[in-house]
Amino acid sequence: MLTLTRLMIEIRQILQTVDQSDTLKLPSIVVVGSQSSGKSSVLESIVGKHFLPKGSNMVTRRPIELTLINTPDSAAEVADFPALRMNNITDFDQVRKLLFDMNMAVPVSEAILNDPIQLTIRSPHVPDLTLVDLPGYIQVEAADQPTALKQKIREVCDKYLQAPNIILAISAADVDLANSSALKASKDADPRGERTIGVITKLDLIDPEQGRDMLLNKKYPLKMGYVGVVTKPPTSTSLFRRGVASLDSQINSEAQYFKAHKEVYQGTHLTTVGVRSLKRKLMKVLEKLMAMSLRPTHYAIQQELEEAAYTFKVEFNDRQLTPGTYLANNIDALKLSVKEFSQSFGRNELRSLLKNQLDQKVLNLLAERYWNKPFEVKHELSVEPDLSDLPRAQDEGYWHRKLDLATSSLTTSGVGRLSTTLISNALLTEIDNLVNNTDLRNHPLAQKQVREAATAVLGARFYLTADQVENCIKPYKYEIELEDREWSSSRDHALVLLKEEMRQCLEASAHMKKVIGGRKLTQVITYLEQKEAPDSTEALGFSPTLLAKGREAIFLRDRANLLKMRHYALKSSTCKFKENKYKCPEIFLDAVSQKLSSTAILFLNVELLSDFYYNFPRELDYRFFTNMTPEQIEVFAKEDPKIKRHVELQQRKELLEEALQKIESVIALQRTKINSLTGG
Ligand code: GDP
């Protein structure tokens, strides 16, 4: 049957996760003892394990709240540090090292920190107990420390020594009890000696008769009495056991010692001796203490719960929120918006995106290969361009080769890579936008995860898609057949493009005119066109910058004129017919880019876009649900301060409810017990 102490320990552990507030603390046994009094040895004997750092009474700078849980059904002896989220440690050397490190992390100047280390040990060999190992207490009196620091140390210790806690005052037998600092400390906190258990260690160092007198102490009487122990490690003769002696043999040698002096200790003046008796006594005392604190704790939990429930209602309208549901809601919202986006971004949108990009390529090609020198440009806009100018300069073959080269520049420009990159980037940008419309925008790490998920899904198909697109446009590298309908639609489109280019040129010219001033610009242009102007040197009072601007203005003007001329040409009857493609490269190249983009999107749509819409939500599920631990999900949710408060308040409320329910069942259990005893 579970003892009351065990049930209360469970409640205590729940309360520990709620917070560190003093109102919800359950009583404990507080261990004090001066340096070398044998305090560590006693604690280790109770636990049955060496787990404290060597000379720990000296190095301990933080109280250790030690919870012992008896696990009769499990042979394992394990330790947990709940605050570090380190559980099931079976290597007690590691426990010792962790304790040492945690203590050493407190600067000497602080001496003692009011932040206890919580350590739970579960073992079939420990009793259900809660102990507090109070450090440094005694050094206060001895050490030569500043008064303010002494004051602080005393405050921390006094808090622990207060009722209803029980004080376990450890004194060594070979030191006069009048000088025992542990007893001195206990007397301050418990003047009537009602809550103190005295432990006399090192009885083997004194005469048994004298030891018995100490245990029956008349000078410093304690209601709970004294327990005598011998916790000295037995001297081992074996070469192989020179290290730390096993605690079993220590208990045996203690038993042997008291057996040898049976008459003295178990004679007419019966005394309590041995670690085993000490354990039993502590369990009994704690059980009683727990029973006494049942009602006050019940009341305190009720109060805290009412407070938490009220705040939860006022601040969050009783809306349930866990890190898990918060995350799920956000990911669902993101998935939904991706779905909506998928309905508005399909094959047609892909095509126009790609076509725009290819249009730009075509314009660059034209500028590079056609609109540079062969045309004789007339500056007067009113002068109609002579179409026969176009092939005039060279023989027909020249223009044929030129168009063939321009076409192959376009078909071999890596349309596969280009289009795949284009679509991938467009999707990534869109995902960023969608994330920014959800609460995920407040979570940088999650944002990164989403982006990585999208990149991973796209990356998995990237090379395959690029290759497939490249393969399927391959025929256009050799031959391009056009229908009249295609020619005519490309002619329309080319006209629109040229017009837009023209508009941009004129706009840039107008802007320049506005910035520099019309007159000044005309002056520079006139100057530049009159003579071969030097490149950058100042001329005629024009600065190099102004000269550069002048050249740019000339370029823009010429380009606009040229575009106008080409626009005119495309509109002419010559360019109505695909047979005249060599005279109308703008139309032909547009038709080619039209074919390239139509063919490319067939594959992009299936291989990249549909695949993305299918796999991206799955990748999100994997990264955010399958692959994230509950702790990580909690960290994620708490990145947002408002969510953090919501989640924490809800957790607190739930924990308090759990604690309240548990304590009520313990009270009910107690009542049945009493009823059955009294026959009621
Ligand atoms: P602490 O400083 O109070 O934690 O004391 P320790 O437990 O480290 O013990 C101080 C020293 O006293 C160590 O060398 C122990 O081996 C020794 N010691 C502890 N208990 C006994 C005992 O019952 N008898 C003898 N003779 N020595 C003991």
Residues whose N, C-alpha, C, O or C-beta is under 5 A from the ligand:
A	BS01	GDP	S34 Q35 S36 S37 G38 K39 S40 S41 N57 T201 K202 L203 D204 V229 V230 T231 K232 P233
